[in-house]
């Protein structure tokens, strides 16, 4: 299995392929050994890769050495968790298109925790949103829930900080590689959280943030969790994308109501209107989650 892990890590760093092609390759050969002996023409034939992408992938496959990658990452305290590993999060493995690899920095043991709740919201929270975040996070960590969020400005950042402040644990899921912490304003927060908590990314550490990474990241935030709590969010926002991922995977969605005149509460109010659990206190969340345990 160790050889399969290393081959998967090597594939994951190659250009010209994505999740679906790696999935096809695993179905074609679960050991991935054959892939390393195919010509660009055979790669095109077996996996319907366009000629240019097949050549690009073939080039990278020959040039990249997984042993060197792993050694470099370990020197930077980055660990790789593949979908074949025993500590790969159980709930995440159940989603549509689970990430094949998680690159981790920090307390890897948090991946084994069963009580996980994602907390997301607007990048521009009101004082009401900040107060609600603090109150709910305090109650959740007292019940030993690990708080998962996306390390964005706003509610995400407050959720991570409050989890740490109240003695809880938190996992930050990034939309960039671990060598490119984003946003830059959170460098200090990263240093503070890295000691006791966990940072996770499905992107290789050298990968810079890109716009399309963040919706992809949101499926991981929702996928690792028993449920998703939206504190404030506009009608069209990343927070609602995360909530929709949670719904698609049959997870619970919680939403904090707000003034009908507030744009940042319109999204949460709509979620409630559509059937999300209305949250007036932390007990509303804990009661529902305990039914799922």
N, C-alpha and C positions, 0 to 999 in steps of 0.2 A: 504493500500500500504506500510505503514511503516513496517508491519510484513514481507511482501515479501522482502523488502530491507534487513532486518536483516537476513532473511533466506538465501538470495543470498550471502551476505557477509560471512556467516558461511560456506556455500558450497565452496566458493572460497578459503577458507583456508584449505580445506580437501585434503589429499593425495589420490591418486588412481583414480582421475578423471581429465579431462581437459575441454577445451571449448566445444567440441562436446557432451560430456556427460551432461554437464550443459544445453546445448541447448535441448537435448532429455528430460531432466527432466522438463524443462519449458514447453515443448510441451505436456508432459505427465500430468502435473499439474501446471497450471500457478501461483498457489499460493505457490507451493513448499511444502505445508503442509504434503502431503502424504509421501514424501521422508523420513521425520523424524520418520515415524512409520514402515518403511520397515525393514525386516531382511536382513542379507547378502545374503541369498538365493533369496529373492524377488528382491533385487538390481541386482543380477546376471541375473535373469529371465527378468526383465523389461528393463534393459539397457545394456545387453550383457557384463557386467563387468566380467572379469576373477575372479575366486574365491578369489585369494589373494588380488586383488585390491578392491573387494567388502568388504572384511573383514577390510582392511586398512581404507577405506572410512567410513565404519560403526563405527569403533573405534573413528576416528577423529570427526565424526558428534556428537557422544555422549560426547566427551571430551571438545570440543570447545564451547565457549559461545560468541555469537556475541556482546552482551552488553559489555562484558569485553574488547573485541577487540576494539570496537569503543571508549570506554572510554580511553583506553591506547593511541590510536592514537590521540584523541583530546588533550590529555595532551602534545603531541609532535607537536601540530599544524598541524596534518594531517587530511584531510577530505576525506570522501568517496563519490564518485559520481557514482551512478549506472545508468544503461541503462534506467531505469524507471524514472529517475529524469528529471525535466524540463530544467535544465542547462547542461545536457549531450550534447556535441557538435552535432549539427544537421548533419553536413557533415560526421562526424565519424560514426554516426548511419547507414549511407547508405552503408558502405563498407561490403565486404564479411568478416564474422567473426569479427564483432566489439567487442571490449573488454566489458565484462559485467560490470566491475568496473574500475574506475579510482581513484587511490589514489593521492591526491593533496596536495601540500605544497606551500603556497604563495597566490597570488592574484587570487582566484577562479573566479572572475568576468571576467577574460580574456577568459574563456570558452564560453562566450556569444558573443564574437566579431565575426563579419562576415568577415572582411578583414584579412585573414590569408594566409601567404605564407611560405612554408617550404624551407629552404636554407641548402643544404648539400654539402659535398665535402671531399677531401682527408684529411687524418690525417697528411700528410706531405706537406703542401702547399708551393708553390714558393712565392717569393716576389710579383710576378705578381698576384697570386691568392689572397694574403692578400690585395693588393691594390684594386683589383676588388671587393672583399667582402666589404671593407670599403665604396667604392664609391656607390655600389648598395644598401647596407643597409641604408645608409644615405638618399638616394632618396626614398626608400620604407617607412621608418618610417615618413618621411615628409608627405607622403600620408596616414598616419595612418594605415599602415599594421602591424599586429602582426607577428613577425618572429618566426617560429617554427623550431627547430633543435634538434639534438640528444645528445648534451652535450659531444660529443667525442672530442678528441684532434684535432687540426687543424682547418679546415674551420668551423666546428660546433661551437667550442669555440669562434672563432673570430666573427662569426655571432651574438652570444649571447652578447658578449662584446660590439660590435659596436652598436647593437640595444639599449643597455643601455646608451652608451656614447652619442648617438645622441638624447636621450630623448624619445626613443620608448619603446615598450613592447615586451617581448619575452617569449616563452614557451619552456622549455626543457623537452623532452620525454626520460625517462631513460630506460636502459635495466637491471635495478636492482631495488630492493625495496628501499624505501626512507630512510631506516636506513643504507644503504650501498651505499653511493654516489660513483660513478665510472665515470672516473678515479680519483685516489687519488690526482693527480696533480691539479685537479679542485676544491679542497676543498675551496680555497679562493674565486674562482669564484662563487661557490655555496652560500657562505655567502653573497657575494655582491648582487647576483641576487634574493635571497630569500625574500628580503625586499619589492621589488616592482613588481616582476615578478612571474612566476608560474613554478613549477616542477610537472610533471605528470608521473605516472607509472601504468601499468596494473598488476604489481606484488605486492603481499602483502609486507609491509615494511620490514619484516625480510628476504626477499628473496635475496640471494647473486647473483651477476652477473654471468651469464653463457653464453657460446658461442652462443647457439641457441636463447637466448633472443633477440639478437641484430637484426637479420632479422625480428623477430616478432614485435619488436619495430618500425621498419621502416614502417610497414603498417599503424601504428598510425600517424607517422609523415606525411606521404602522405595523410592519410585519413582525417586529421583535416583541410587540406589546400585546397584552390582553385586551387593551382598549386604548382609544385616543381621546384626549381631552383638549378641546379648542377653547381658549380663553377669550380672545378677541381676534376677529378676522374679517376682512372685506368679503363681499360676495364672490369676487374672483381673486383668489389668493392661494399661495402655497399651502396655507393651513387647511383650506377646504379640499385641496388635492390630497393631502395626507388623510383627511377624514374619509374621503371617497375610497382611497385604497383600503382603509380599515373596513369599510362597509363591504367592499368587494370580497374581502377575505373572511367575512362573517364575524368580525370583531366588534366590540361595543364602541359606540361613539357618544361622548359626553360633550355638552356645550354649556357655556355660561351665558345667560341672557344679559342683554344690555339695553340702553335707551334706543327707541326706534328712530331717533333723530341722529344717532351716531353711525357713521359709515363703517367704523371698525367693529360695530356690533351687528351689522346687517347680516354678515355671514353666519355668525353663531345663532342669531334669531331664526334665520332660514333653516339651519340644520335642525333646530328644535321643532320648527313647523313641519319638517319632513320626517320627524320621528326620533331624532337624537334624544338622549336622556338629558333632561333639564337639570342643571346642577345649582342647588342653592346652598349646599354645604358639602364638606368632604364625605360625610356619611352617605350621601347619595351615590357617590362613586364606589366607596368601599363595599357597600351592600351589594351592588351589582357584580363587582369583581369577585367577591367571595362565592357567589353562585356559580362562577365559571371555574373555580379552582378544583 
